[in-house]
Amino acid sequence: MELLNQLIQGVLLGGYYAILASGLSFLFGVMRIVNLAHGSLAVLGGYLVFTVCRHFGVNVLVGALMVMPVMALLGWALNRLLLQRSLRGGMLVPILATFGLSIVVDNVLFQIFGADTRSLAPNIGSLSYDSWQIGSNLYVSKLDVLTFGTAVALLGALQLVLSRTGIGRAIRATAEDPDAVNLIGIDSRTVYSATTAISMLLITVAALFLGMRSTFAPYAGQTQLLFAFETVVIGGTGSLWGTLIGGVVLGLSQSIGAQINPIGFLIAGHVVFLAVLVLRVYSKVWRVRRPRLRAAASRTQEAGA
């Protein structure tokens, strides 16, 4: 029963990781940018929601809805002022630029809010600790179920936007060939700006659940970035539903690791991430080498004949 409980907790934890990684995966899938400021921006969103809730006395959902337009505009501006300009210098420059952005965001948050941790858990009352009891020894957190359900709904809504709307089709076309879409009258720069704005909306949702599930501090962004990055790599870069699978795999590995050893929570997740990364690199190398090996074998047979 204890193992079953850990497995359920791991699957539900994967829902949070999927929400956290969705913005990172979406931005990479369209613009091929690894946003190293992703975790810091999630923490920034958490502080904005916390500030709005405290200042206006609204609940966390209303606070998040009030913050979303601000984060979307910030994403639009970041694309125009930073990402688009850095892309002109090659693929490495945006990575360095977003790394520098993360340092700036972390230090600005520290200057404004100090080193004290914050949390949105007091704003949601008993939801932060309530659970459903199934049987005699199995407990399922209500907040974890809500988180997983939100992850499925969020990814499903994003999939519908990409497949059924004009902006979604423009985003998919730009991801395939940005130069070609410019020739048919679609401004790739505008599409990239919209992509960054959507990514920031996803980050805001992640910030909401980060604040409800735990505490956060100005320098907590790097840990969140690591979880998001591992989820994306495990599930497959640029794949929306792969993000959910990656989150579940990461959550399960961490829960099983914690069951084996109390300090194995993070280590088990890192081990699974490295194993998947090695397998992906090996399979990619093998796909490149296999046609060459076949061609060499064919030439050998022809020479022998």
CORBELUR-V748790 format. One record per backbone hydrogen bond with DSSP energy under -1.0 kcal/mol. CO is the residue of the C=O (numbers start at 1). NH is the residue of the N-H. If there is no record, write none. Layout:
CO;NH  CO;NH
This chain:
1;5  2;6  3;7  4;8  5;9  6;10  7;11  8;12  9;13  10;14  13;17  14;18  15;19  16;20  17;21  18;22  21;25  22;26  23;27  24;28  25;29  26;30  27;31  28;32  34;36  35;38  37;41  38;42  39;43  40;44  41;45  42;46  43;47  44;48  45;49  46;50  47;51  48;52  49;53  50;54  51;55  52;56  53;57  59;63  60;64  61;65  62;66  63;67  64;68  67;71  68;72  69;73  70;74  71;75  72;76  73;77  74;78  75;79  76;80  77;81  78;82  78;83  79;84  82;86  83;87  86;89  87;90  92;96  93;97  94;98  95;99  96;100  97;101  98;102  99;103  100;104  101;105  102;106  103;107  104;108  105;109  106;110  107;111  108;112  109;113  110;114  118;216  120;123  121;124  124;127  125;128  126;129  126;130  130;142  132;140  138;134  140;132  141;145  142;146  143;147  144;148  145;149  146;150  147;151  148;152  149;153  150;154  151;155  152;156  153;157  154;158  155;159  156;160  157;161  158;162  159;163  160;164  161;165  165;169  166;170  167;171  168;172  169;173  170;174  171;175  172;176  173;177  177;181  178;182  181;186  182;185  187;191  188;192  189;193  190;194  191;195  192;196  193;197  194;198  195;199  196;200  197;201  198;202  199;203  200;204  201;205  202;206  203;207  204;208  205;209  206;210  207;211  208;212  209;213  210;214  211;120  216;118  217;220  220;224  221;225  222;226  223;227  224;228  225;229  226;230  227;231  228;232  229;233  230;234  231;235  232;236  236;239  239;243  241;245  242;246  243;247  244;248  245;249  246;250  247;251  248;252  249;253  250;254  251;255  252;256  253;257  254;258  255;259  256;260  257;261  261;264  264;268  266;270  267;271  268;272  269;273  270;274  271;275  272;276  273;277  274;278  275;279  276;280  277;281  278;282  279;283  280;284  281;285  282;286  283;287  284;288  285;289  286;290  289;293  290;294  291;295  292;296  293;297  294;298  295;299  296;300  297;301  298;302  299;303  300;304  301;305
